[in-house]
Structure formats: C-alpha cells, structure tokens
Amino acid sequence: MRIIDPSAVVRPEGAHNTKERVEFRNFDVDTKSRIRLTYAAMHQYQTYEYVQKKRQQWLKLDRAQLTVLEALNILNELVDESDPDIDLPNIVHAFQTAEKIREMHPDRDWFHLVGLIHDLGKVMALWGEPQWSTVGDTFPVGCAFSDQCVFAKQFDANPDSGDTRYCTKYGIYEPNCGLNSVFMSWGHDEYLYQILVQNKSTLPPEGLGMIRFHSFYPWHSGGAYRHLMSDEDEELLKCVREFNEFDLYTKCTDVPDIDKLKPYYQSLVNKYCPGKIRF
C-alpha cells in the first residue's frame, strides 16, 4: 500500500528558497495536480467541527498497543509518492533524519529520537484515515485561514470560511493565547504528540513541540498566525525551525543500515518512551 504525502509541495513562503534547496522540489504538472486535489479535500473538509470529531475518534488510543520500533516498521508500507526527492519507505526518511541530527548534535539524544519518530503518526493512513486527514501541511481551525497556507484559495469551499464564529482573525481564540490553546487541523503531528503525552513520554517539551508543529508551514516558514503566539512560543518557533532543517534536507537515495542502527535507537526508546504504547 502506498500513501501520498503532499507535504513537500512548493509553498507560498520563501524561507528556504536558496538556489540549492529549490532543487529539492522539482514537481511536474501531473504531480502538482495530484497534490492540489489532496489539499482541496483537506481545505474543504477540515473544519473546526471535523477536528473535534477526529480528536474524539483517535485520541481514545484504542487502535493498537505497539512498541515504537514495531510502529516504525509499519512505515515500511508507506511511500511518499508526491516527493520527487525520495522514493523509499517512510522508515528510511526517519533514519536519515535521525542520523543527520545525531551527526550535528551528538549530545542531544532526545533530538535523535524526535528525528526518528516525527512522522510516526502517519500510521493512521494505514489504518483507514484519508490521506488529506493524515499528511500535508497543518493550520489552525476556529479562526480565519491564512493566505500563507498552500493553495489558500481552496478554503473558500470550507464552511468555516463563512461562519462568523470562525472566520475572523482571532475566531474563538484570545490574542496571544498561545499555540497550546489552538486547535490544529487533524493530522499525524497532533496524533503522535497526543500519543506521547498520554503514554507519559519523558521527551522534553521542545522535542514534543517539534513533533506537534513540524508540519505547520504557514507558521514556521510563512510567518503567519503570530497573533496567536504567546511569549513562550517564540522559543518553540526556534526549535521547530531547527528541526525543519533536518526533516526537509536529509532526503537522498543512500539507505542507512537500519538493522545496525536499531540497537542505538532502541536504547533511546527505552529511555524516553519504553515498552508498548497505546495508539
């Protein structure tokens, strides 16, 4: 089974538009069309009400009990068909990301583990969740959508765009309420974050924040939604941007020796989220 992950689409922000990095996103017309359709469904159906229903459905964590590495192995079945830079199972991207972080930050072992597991929430797509409700960029619901979201015009089809409760700048939120108080569109970021919190992972708050917001491109790369940020979110933004460098630019055709690396990462799992955890 192959899952389309449109999260690497060319976005409206220019934070990474250096000559070399543009080469990571060479999408042809057909691929862009496929991605556009995925985002069209996401932007039409991901309403505030939809997100509340998905939280009720998935955050019971009654799908499975697996170790982290068992769940990671499931990602062998997930290939990001929309990504022109890599045509390998998502587990390979996980180890590529983790190993680059380990190389650059050898003393921050929790950061290595974050790199390894950051996409683990994508198992939802292999358990029946639609792709537009699992992968891709995330955005707040309950307030006006930003033009820094990719394909932002598609939000015209979203019922919340015409609902006076949700279509203003702040919507249901208070100014500078903090991202911890904001409901994000449903996807693998929030799912994994909640899994780790409910299973009492000891990853530090900055690691949990990297996982929770790494797909929030209109914020960390587009500069949108600053009016919802608290003072503490400024540090979170720095952390997420740091992680994003490794997430985006470690993709290549070189496959790590996963079997050789597993004992090291198992030791990190034992330290920060041991045993079987609920999904």
C-alpha positions in Angstrom: 0.0 0.0 0.0 1.4 3.4 -0.9 0.3 6.7 0.7 0.5 10.1 -0.9 2.1 12.7 1.3 1.7 16.2 -0.3 3.7 18.0 2.5 6.7 18.7 0.2 4.7 20.9 -2.2 6.1 24.2 -3.3 4.7 26.6 -0.7 4.0 30.4 -0.8 6.6 31.2 1.8 10.2 31.8 0.7 12.2 30.8 3.8 14.1 28.0 2.1 14.4 29.5 -1.4 18.1 29.2 -1.9 19.3 28.0 -5.3 20.4 24.7 -3.9 17.3 24.0 -1.9 14.9 24.7 -4.7 16.3 21.6 -6.3 14.6 19.5 -3.6 11.2 20.3 -5.1 11.1 19.8 -8.8 7.4 18.9 -9.3 6.0 18.2 -12.7 2.5 19.3 -13.7 0.9 15.9 -13.0 2.3 15.7 -9.5 1.2 19.2 -8.7 -2.3 18.3 -9.9 -2.4 15.3 -7.6 -1.2 17.3 -4.7 -3.7 20.1 -5.4 -6.6 17.6 -5.2 -5.4 16.2 -1.9 -5.2 19.7 -0.5 -8.6 20.6 -2.0 -10.2 17.9 0.1 -8.2 18.9 3.2 -9.1 22.6 2.9 -12.8 21.9 2.2 -13.4 19.3 4.9 -11.1 20.2 7.8 -13.5 22.4 9.8 -13.5 23.1 13.5 -16.3 20.5 13.9 -14.4 17.9 11.9 -11.3 18.3 14.0 -13.3 17.8 17.2 -14.8 14.6 15.8 -11.4 13.3 14.8 -9.9 14.0 18.2 -12.7 12.1 19.8 -12.2 9.2 17.3 -8.5 8.8 17.5 -7.4 10.1 20.9 -9.0 7.3 22.8 -5.8 5.5 21.7 -7.6 2.2 21.3 -6.3 1.1 17.9 -3.2 -0.9 18.9 -0.5 -1.4 21.5 2.9 -1.4 19.9 6.5 -0.6 20.8 7.9 2.4 19.0 10.0 0.3 16.7 7.1 -2.0 15.9 5.1 1.0 14.8 8.1 2.3 12.9 8.3 -0.9 11.0 4.7 -0.4 9.8 6.0 2.7 7.9 7.8 0.3 5.6 4.4 0.2 3.8 4.3 4.0 3.4 6.0 5.6 0.5 5.6 9.3 -0.2 4.7 9.3 -3.8 4.4 13.0 -4.1 8.0 13.6 -3.1 10.4 13.9 -6.1 13.5 13.6 -3.8 13.0 10.1 -2.5 11.0 7.0 -3.5 11.7 4.9 -0.4 9.6 3.8 2.6 9.0 6.5 5.2 11.1 4.5 7.7 14.2 5.3 5.6 13.4 9.0 5.8 13.0 8.5 9.6 16.5 7.1 10.0 18.0 9.6 7.6 16.6 12.5 9.6 17.6 11.0 12.9 21.2 10.2 11.8 21.8 13.7 10.5 20.6 15.2 13.7 22.9 12.7 15.6 25.8 13.8 13.5 25.2 17.5 14.1 24.1 17.2 17.7 25.7 14.1 19.2 25.0 15.1 22.8 21.2 15.7 22.4 20.0 12.1 22.3 16.3 13.1 22.7 16.7 15.1 19.5 17.9 12.0 17.7 14.7 10.2 18.8 12.5 13.1 17.7 14.0 12.8 14.2 13.3 9.1 14.2 9.7 9.2 15.2 8.4 12.5 14.0 6.2 11.0 11.2 5.1 8.0 13.2 1.5 9.4 13.3 1.2 8.6 9.6 0.2 5.1 10.6 -3.3 6.5 10.6 -3.2 6.3 6.8 -2.5 2.6 7.0 -5.4 2.2 9.4 -8.1 3.8 7.2 -7.7 7.5 7.7 -7.9 9.6 4.5 -4.7 10.9 3.2 -5.9 14.5 3.4 -6.6 13.9 7.1 -3.2 12.4 7.9 -0.4 14.1 5.9 0.4 17.5 4.5 0.7 21.0 6.0 -1.3 21.8 9.1 -3.2 25.0 10.0 -5.4 26.3 12.9 -9.1 25.8 12.8 -11.5 28.0 14.6 -10.2 31.3 13.2 -9.5 32.8 9.7 -7.4 30.8 7.4 -4.1 32.4 6.3 -3.0 33.2 2.8 0.3 31.7 3.7 -1.3 28.3 3.6 -0.6 26.4 0.4 -3.5 26.6 -2.1 -5.2 29.1 0.2 -7.9 29.9 -2.3 -9.3 26.4 -1.7 -10.5 27.5 1.7 -13.4 29.3 0.0 -15.1 25.9 -0.1 -14.7 25.4 3.7 -17.9 26.0 5.6 -16.0 27.8 8.4 -14.9 30.5 5.9 -18.5 31.8 6.0 -19.2 31.1 9.7 -19.0 34.2 11.8 -17.7 32.2 14.8 -14.6 31.1 12.9 -13.9 33.4 10.0 -12.4 36.4 11.9 -8.7 37.0 12.7 -9.0 35.6 16.2 -12.2 33.5 15.8 -12.7 31.5 19.1 -9.3 32.4 20.4 -7.9 35.3 22.5 -5.0 37.4 21.3 -1.6 35.8 22.1 -3.4 32.8 23.7 -0.5 30.5 22.9 -0.4 27.7 20.3 -1.0 25.2 23.1 -4.6 26.6 23.2 -5.1 26.4 19.4 -6.8 23.5 17.6 -4.8 22.4 14.6 -6.2 20.7 11.5 -6.2 16.9 12.1 -3.1 15.1 11.0 -0.1 13.0 12.0 1.6 15.7 14.0 -1.2 16.2 16.6 -1.9 12.4 16.7 1.7 11.5 17.7 2.0 14.4 20.1 -1.1 13.2 22.0 0.2 9.6 21.9 3.4 10.6 23.5 1.7 12.8 26.2 -0.9 10.2 27.1 1.7 7.5 27.3 3.8 9.7 29.6 6.9 10.0 27.3 9.8 11.8 29.0 10.9 13.6 25.9 11.5 17.3 26.8 8.9 19.9 25.9 10.9 21.3 23.0 11.0 17.8 21.5 7.3 17.4 21.8 6.8 20.8 20.3 8.9 19.9 17.3 6.7 16.9 16.7 3.4 18.7 17.2 4.2 21.6 14.9 6.7 20.4 12.3 4.0 20.4 9.5 2.7 23.9 10.5 4.4 25.5 7.5 2.3 28.7 7.3 3.6 29.5 10.8 7.2 28.3 11.0 8.1 29.2 7.4 5.4 31.6 6.3 5.3 33.9 9.4 1.5 33.6 9.8 -0.5 33.3 12.9 1.9 35.3 15.1 -1.1 37.0 16.7 -1.9 33.7 18.4 1.5 33.2 19.8 2.5 33.6 23.4 5.9 34.8 24.5 6.9 31.1 25.1 6.0 30.3 21.5 9.0 32.3 20.3 11.3 29.7 21.7 9.1 27.0 20.3 9.4 28.6 16.9 13.2 28.5 17.0 13.1 24.8 17.9 10.6 23.8 15.1 12.7 25.8 12.6 15.8 24.0 13.7 14.1 20.6 13.3 12.7 21.5 9.9 16.2 21.9 8.5 16.8 18.2 9.2 13.3 17.0 8.2 13.4 18.6 4.7 17.0 18.3 3.6 18.2 14.9 4.6 16.4 13.0 1.8 18.6 11.1 -0.6 18.9 7.7 -2.1 21.5 6.5 0.4 19.7 3.9 2.6 21.1 3.8 6.2 21.9 0.4 7.6 18.7 0.2 9.7 19.5 -3.1 11.3 22.8 -1.8 12.5 21.3 1.4 13.9 18.3 -0.1 15.6 20.1 -1.1 18.9 21.1 2.6 19.4 17.7 3.9 18.8 16.1 1.1 20.9 18.2 2.4 23.8 16.6 5.9 23.2 13.2 4.4 23.1 13.9 2.6 26.4 14.9 5.9 27.9 12.1 8.2 26.6 9.1 6.0 25.7 9.6 2.4 26.7 7.5 -0.7 26.3 4.3 -1.0 24.4 2.4 2.3 24.0 -1.2 2.9 23.1 -2.1 4.1 19.6 
